[in-house]
Structures are given as structure tokens and as C-alpha cells.
Amino acid sequence: MKIIDNCVGCGQCVTFCPSHAISVCGQAMIGDTCTRCHLCIPYCPVKAIRRDDQ
């Protein structure tokens, strides 16, 4: 998982991450506890979350 530059730091992804792997400090950051479940992707209003293969 990766966050691209258009992240606005709204925190929606943090709310929906079941493994609590995302934090926001200006922009979202995905931590080591990410399970790659991809549940956060549809909740990003600016489509800033990408799978590693995208």
C-alpha cells in the first residue's frame, strides 16, 4: 500500500483501517501493521491510496 502526493490528510482512511496501521501527520502514512486488506481504499475522497502494484 502507498499514499500518493494528492493526500489531503483528512483522516478518513484512519477511521476505516481495521488494523490501525494508518496515521496522519500532514499526510497519511501506512505503518508496518498494515495487512494489505485494502479496506481503506474506497474511503479516500481524493483516491490517494494505492495498492503496491498500481
C-alpha positions in Angstrom: 0.0 0.0 0.0 1.2 3.5 -0.7 -0.1 7.1 -0.3 0.4 9.4 -3.3 1.1 13.1 -3.2 -2.5 14.3 -3.5 -3.4 13.1 0.0 -5.1 16.0 1.9 -4.7 14.4 5.4 -8.4 14.2 6.0 -8.1 11.0 8.1 -10.9 9.0 6.6 -8.6 6.1 5.9 -7.6 6.1 9.6 -11.2 5.6 10.6 -11.7 2.6 8.4 -8.4 0.8 8.9 -9.2 -2.4 10.9 -5.5 -2.9 11.8 -4.9 0.7 12.9 -2.0 0.9 10.6 -2.6 4.4 9.2 -1.6 7.7 10.9 -1.9 11.2 9.7 0.8 13.9 10.2 0.2 16.3 7.3 -0.4 13.3 5.0 -1.4 9.8 5.7 1.3 7.3 6.5 0.9 3.5 6.4 2.7 1.6 9.1 4.2 -1.9 9.5 1.0 -3.3 10.9 -0.8 -2.9 7.5 -2.3 -6.3 6.5 -2.9 -5.1 2.9 -6.7 -5.7 3.3 -7.4 -2.7 1.0 -10.4 -1.7 3.1 -9.2 1.9 3.3 -9.0 2.5 -0.5 -12.7 3.2 -1.2 -12.9 5.7 1.7 -10.3 8.1 0.4 -12.1 11.0 -1.0 -9.2 12.0 -3.2 -8.2 8.5 -4.3 -4.7 8.9 -2.7 -4.3 5.3 -1.5 -2.9 2.8 -4.0 -2.0 -0.9 -3.9 1.7 -1.5 -4.3 1.2 -2.9 -7.8 -0.5 0.2 -9.1 
